[in-house]
Amino acid sequence: MLPDRLPIKLTKDFTFDLIKVEGGIFWMGDDNGQYDYEKPVHQVDLDTFYLGEFPVTQGLWKAVMGSENNPSFSKGITGRWSRSPGWILWEKKKKVRRDFCIT
């Protein structure tokens, strides 16, 4: 059985908590939807996964990606509860997701 909370120690001063999200089956889509990507209604089966308890902050970004790789316009704030990195390139978001993908 997986734990409900998974603390990840990134540095000696920085821990990021992941929360377990139980997997399951649900129906997704809309046969009458306005857009093609909504169709057809289909069954989705998700495995249990972990999700960050809080949004990504400047401090978390710096701990994972390093300060040189920060594309944000507001780089000066680095505390755990500081603001999010703002605009981030999709490729960098995918790397963070790969680095923290725990199933």
N, C-alpha and C positions, 0 to 999 in steps of 0.2 A: 504494500500500500504506500502510495506517495504521500509525503508530508503536505499539509495545507499551506505552509509558508516555507519559503526557501531563501534564506539570506545568502547573498553573494558578496563576499569580501573582495573589493576591487583594489583597495590600497589599505595601508594600516589605519587610515582615518575615514575611509569611505566604504559603507556597506549599502547595497541596493537589495531590497526585498522583492521577491517574486511571490505571487499568490496563485495557488492552483485553481484552474478553471476546469470543472468536470466536463469530459467529452459527452457526446450524445448524438442523437439523430433528429434532424428537423427538415421541414420542407422549405424550399427557397424558390423565389421566382414569381412571375405573374404572367399567365397565358394571355391576359388581356392588356398587358403593359404597353406603354407608349414606345418603349425602346426595345430593339432586338435583343440586347444583352440581358433583359429581364426574363426572356423566354427560353425554354419552357419551364414550368414548375418542375422541380426535381428534388430528389432526396439528397441531403448532405449528411455525411457521417464524420464527425470530428473526434479525434483522439483527445484525451486529457492533455492539457498544456499549461504552461506557466506564463503569467503576464505581470509586467511591472506594476507594483502597487501604486506608484505615482508616475506622472508624465516625466519624460526625459528632461533633466535640468542641465544647465551649463556644467555643473560639477560632475554629473554622470557622463556627459559627452566627453569631457576632458579625461576622465578616468579610463574610459574605454578606447577613445579614438586618439587621444593626445591633443595638446593645445595647438599644434601646427595644422591639424586637419579640421579646424572649426570654421565652417562657412558662415556662421552667424554674424549679424551686424552688432550684437550686444554681447561681446566676449568677456567683459570685465567682471561679471558676477559669477562666482564659482561655488557658492554654498549649496548644501543639499537641497534647500527649499527655494533656491533661486529660480529665475524665469527659465522657460524652455529655450533651446537654441534658436528658435525662430525658423527662418527659411533654411531648409537643409536639402541638398540634392538627393534625389531618389536613390542613386547608386550608393550613397553613404548610408541612407536609412536601411537599405538591404544588407549592408555589411554589419551594421549593429544588430539587425534581426538574426543574421547567421551566427554572430558571435554569442548571442544570448539564447539561441534556440535550444530549449531543454524540453524533451517530451518523455 
